[in-house]
Amino acid sequence: MQPFVAIAVRFAHNYVAAIVALVTAGMTSEAIPYSDFAHLLLKCAGLAVGGAAVMVLKDVVTIFGRLEGKYPLASGSV
C-alpha cells in the first residue's frame, strides 16, 4: 500500500471515530449544545477535523519512519 493511501485511510478512520465520540458526548450530556440531530452531526463533523488532523501527524511519523515494522506494539500495528 502506498504511504499516502495509508495516511488517508488512517485519517478517515480517526475522523469517523472522532465524529462518533463527539455525537455520543453531545447526545448524552449538555457538553455540545444543539437544536436537532442534524445540527449536532454538522457541529461534530467540524469539530472532528482538528482531532483527525493532529492524529495524522503521528501517523506520518509512524509510516515514514517505518516504526510499525520495527516496533509493532508501540505503534499500535498489531
Secondary structure as the mmCIF struct_conf table of DSSP 4:
data_model
#
loop_
_struct_conf.conf_type_id
_struct_conf.id
_struct_conf.beg_label_comp_id
_struct_conf.beg_label_asym_id
_struct_conf.beg_label_seq_id
_struct_conf.end_label_comp_id
_struct_conf.end_label_asym_id
_struct_conf.end_label_seq_id
HELX_RH_AL_P HELX_RH_AL_P1 PRO A 3 THR A 28
BEND BEND1 SER A 29 ILE A 32
BEND BEND2 SER A 35 ASP A 36
HELX_RH_AL_P HELX_RH_AL_P2 PHE A 37 PHE A 64
TURN_TY1_P TURN_TY1_P1 GLY A 65 ARG A 66
HELX_RH_AL_P HELX_RH_AL_P3 LEU A 67 LYS A 70
HELX_RH_AL_P HELX_RH_AL_P4 PRO A 72 SER A 75
TURN_TY1_P TURN_TY1_P2 GLY A 76 GLY A 76
#
